[in-house]
Amino acid sequence: MKFVIIFGPQAVGKMTVGQELEKITDLKLFHNHMTIELVSPYFSYGTPQGKRLVSLFRQEIFEEVAKSNLPGLIFTYVWAFDSKEDAEYIRKISELFTAHGGQVCYVELEADMPERLKRNRSPHRLLHKATKRNVEWSEQDLLDSMNKHQLNSVPGEFTHEHYIRINNTHTSPEEVAEAIKKRFDL
């Protein structure tokens, strides 16, 4: 089993790349907004209740997939490298899969800010992420998070054996998905 974690800042293209990777592999996509959008009609993700519910749903899905006969899972995540909690979360979910004999593959995406701001307003993103449809708020949140957190690793900081870093500013999601598939033999 392969557990592919696609991480990077908001609007870098994690979900879209994950969708393309799902099309060309046997892996299923579980993008981070699937749980956020499920919970958000009741509790904002920023509230303790929202975070607790999102975490519970994700954990249950990870546990069931890790012990299943599925070929694997693609998960997307905004990982703040300056957050010990985020590092611990990634470690814990990775260990769920390795404990069952799975291989964890880390995919870091990066893109230039003007491109990310453009993608933040794309109809495809807004179709799949209702909580991002207030584009002015979403854009400000994107900018604020870049000032508050380190959302890409420093080159050389992340050295896991099964890792690839891709700048997808000028690369199509299909090309990025093909590169990931080839790198990890998916």
Buried (B, 14 or more C-beta within 10 A) or exposed (E): BBBBBBBBBBBBBBBBBBBBBBEEBEBBBBBBBBBBBEBBEEBEBEEEEBBEBBEEBBBEBBBEBBBEEBEBBBBBBBBBBEEEEBEEBBEEBBEBBEEBEBBBBBBBBBBEEEBBBEBBEEEEBBEBBEBBEEEEEBBEBBBEBBEEBBBBBEEEEBEEEBBBBBBBBEBEBBBBBBBBBEBBEB
